[in-house]
Each structure stands twice: as structure tokens, then as C-alpha cells.
Amino acid sequence: MSLNVTDRGRLNRFLEHLEESARVELGYPVAFDIDYKPLEPFLGYSLNNVGDPFASGHYRLNSHAFEREVLEFFAEMTQAPDGQWWGYVTNGGTEGNLYGMYLARELFPDGIVYFSRDSHYSVSKNLHFLGMRNIMIRSQPNGEMDYEDLRETVRIRRDATPIIFANIGTTMKEGRDDIGIIQGVLDELVMDKRYIHSDAALCGGYAAFLEPRPAWDFADGADSISISGHKFFASPIPCGIVLAKRGHVDRISHSVAYIGTRDTTISGSRNGFTPMVLWYAIRSLGVDGLRRRLHNAMAVADYAEREFRAAGIEAHRNRAALTVVFPRPAQAVCEKWQLAAAGDIAHIICMPHVTRAQVDALLQDILSERGRAAPGDPK
Ligand SMILES: *Cc1c(COP(=O)(O)O)cnc(C)c1O
């Protein structure tokens, strides 16, 4: 069994295309700096983590033991209540968000979900799947939820349990909703029953290392948290982590004879390779290595903001954010550097693989495109 020359050529060209594309990728929250090739031998097995990672099933070619260690690491990072949490490795942040909202719906069928306008595009879709009532809340200019609008909106619907979908790093501006403030708003309205989900797809990978620490985790009052594994943790295959308070999960799980374990996850067959990827990152870098990676990336974001401003480009950044927002440059620049743009703004995300040299090259491109545009030309 082998490929013919044409097909081999096709794969080689695709590899070159990937190498070239990776060199000019600054717009998306992915990272390329961790070498996972030592895990290659494990691609030789049909690893499948079907079922609950904490229960043993009939199928033995799983990496549940690694998955549990990964979850324990994230439980610590998110200050989960000792022994009173549960979770699994998902296919990505979206699945973790879906899981969190599913839990919330089962616990509070009468609930209304409040989420800010700057939430990820998948949130409305997830809520539509689940048939949950929901209301969009205004955002502040920095992407963070407008707590005044939240207060006014919840106040007139006091008969429905509030389910807050909080963003810990919005997609465009890396704005972080403050769960402490949200709790304060609900306390003031005497809404004792509540559910708070933390969409930490981007920042969950490093929020624990930020100073000051944002209010985002279980200690701050989250009921469930979703984190992406292919963002800060640089997994070459999309994946994520979802964690929730154990009591919530126990109320909705049930056993299935076919797999010999509890059916607690959204997907049936589950990726057994990605938990090994996350485990490898955690074990090879350790907390110190991860923290150092964040600090280096933060220094590049700092550099980008300063250089852009020095060149007369109005760049902005939330405090301790890797995302640098600036006026949308010419289309050719957005395309070359794979910049995400929305309306009149664009951003770069200084993930750990991004270098100062790349920032310089992007800045040069923006400036020379500007120089090229004749006065009066549309931007
Ligand atoms: C990336 C992201 C998501 C979606 O996560 P995936 O891992 O791509 O499924 C959701 N919310 C936020 C804030 C994100 O940054």
C-alpha cells in the first residue's frame, strides 16, 4: 500500500503550503511552538476515549489515565472544589460551552441565558440547539460585558433563573467579563439561584498565570468552565477541556450497558490522542515553562502595541492581553497575515510562536499599503 507519484507530490505541496502559511499567521488564537512529534507512535493505535474518563469501560485502547491527569491539572488551575468537580477533554471550546449550557438547562429549565454582544459566534447556535431563552447584553468598548445593562435586564425578569455566559477573553478584543462583579450584581438583585459559565476558550490556558488574576474560575463562582486546547496549548488537533461542579453533573448522568460506563459526555467516541497532547505539554513544560511562555508572549504583545503606536497607528490592548486591536488595514494586508477583522477593526494575537520580527514585517506592510493608497481612496 503506497501512494502514487502524483499523490505524493500533492501531499508535499500541501506541506509546503502549510509551512508558508504558518510563517504569516498572526490573526488567530493558535500556537505553533510546541513540538508534539514524540507522540507520533501513538498514531498507530485506534485510541478512543469513549465514555466517562473516570469510569472504566470495555474498550481498553484509551488514554483515560492521561486524560484524568490533564483534568486534574486544569482543576487546579481553575481552583475547582477539592474532589467536587468533573470534566472531560472535548473537541474544542465550542463543545465545552455547549456542555456548560446543557448542564445549566437541565438544572434550570426556566432559566434565561445572558451573554454579551462580544461573545463568540458559536454561542447563539449552541443556545438554539438547546432551545434556551436568551438575551444579548451590551458590551463596553473594551469588549467586556456592560454590567449596568446586565443589571437592568435581569431586574425585570426576576422570575427566571439567570444563567450567565461569561467571556474570559472575547474573540475580537480579549475582553474579560468579571465574575466577581457579575456575582455582585446578582446578589444585589437577590437572585440566589443562578448559574455562571465561564467561556475561557482563549484565556483559560493562561488566566491562572496573570497578575492580577482575573475573576474567572470556580473560586470566583463559576459553575462550569470551557477551555480550548489548540489555542494556548498549541495542540495540532482541535481539542478542549470542560470542567464543572460535580453535583451538577451527577444530576444528569446515566449508565449505558453497550459501553459499560456512564454516558456523561456530549460526543460518543472521543479523541484519545488529544489528551496525550495536553498531557505532553503539561509534563514537558510544567507550570514554570507555561508561565514563561506566557510572559514571553505578553512581552511581544507589549512590543507590538508600542511599535504600532510609535508608527502612528492607534493600537489598543486590554490589560495583560495578548490581543492587539488596531484600525482595519488594507485587504491585501489582512489576507497576507490572516488577520481577523470585524467592521473597522482588526487584531493580531501574540500567541507564543509570534516573534518581534513578524510584528515588524506586518507593521511595514501596513505602512507601505497606506503609502500606496492615494488620498481619497477607500481604505
Ligand atoms: C475560540 C473561542 C471559542 C470557540 O472555541 P473552539 O475551540 O474554536 O471551538 C469560543 N469562545 C471564545 C471566547 C473563543 O476564543
The ligand as a Tripos MOL2 file, in Angstrom:
@<TRIPOS>MOLECULE
LIG
   15    15     1     0     0
SMALL
NO_CHARGES

@<TRIPOS>ATOM
      1 C1        -12.0380   30.1090   20.2930 C.3       1 LIG1
      2 C2        -13.2090   30.5140   21.0920 C.ar      1 LIG1
      3 C3        -14.3800   29.7470   21.1280 C.ar      1 LIG1
      4 C4        -14.5390   28.5070   20.2970 C.3       1 LIG1
      5 O1        -13.6380   27.5460   20.6920 O.3       1 LIG1
      6 P1        -13.1860   26.3850   19.7110 P.3       1 LIG1
      7 O2        -12.1260   25.7170   20.4870 O.co2     1 LIG1
      8 O3        -12.7260   27.0260   18.4400 O.co2     1 LIG1
      9 O4        -14.3850   25.5140   19.4930 O.co2     1 LIG1
     10 C5        -15.4080   30.1620   21.9360 C.ar      1 LIG1
     11 N1        -15.3030   31.2730   22.6770 N.ar      1 LIG1
     12 C6        -14.1990   32.0420   22.6610 C.ar      1 LIG1
     13 C7        -14.1530   33.2530   23.5120 C.3       1 LIG1
     14 C8        -13.1110   31.6830   21.8750 C.ar      1 LIG1
     15 O5        -12.0000   32.4360   21.8870 O.3       1 LIG1
@<TRIPOS>BOND
     1     1     2 1
     2     2     3 ar
     3     2    14 ar
     4     3     4 1
     5     3    10 ar
     6     4     5 1
     7     5     6 1
     8     6     7 2
     9     6     8 1
    10     6     9 1
    11    10    11 ar
    12    11    12 ar
    13    12    13 1
    14    12    14 ar
    15    14    15 1
@<TRIPOS>SUBSTRUCTURE
     1 LIG1         1 GROUP 0 **** ****
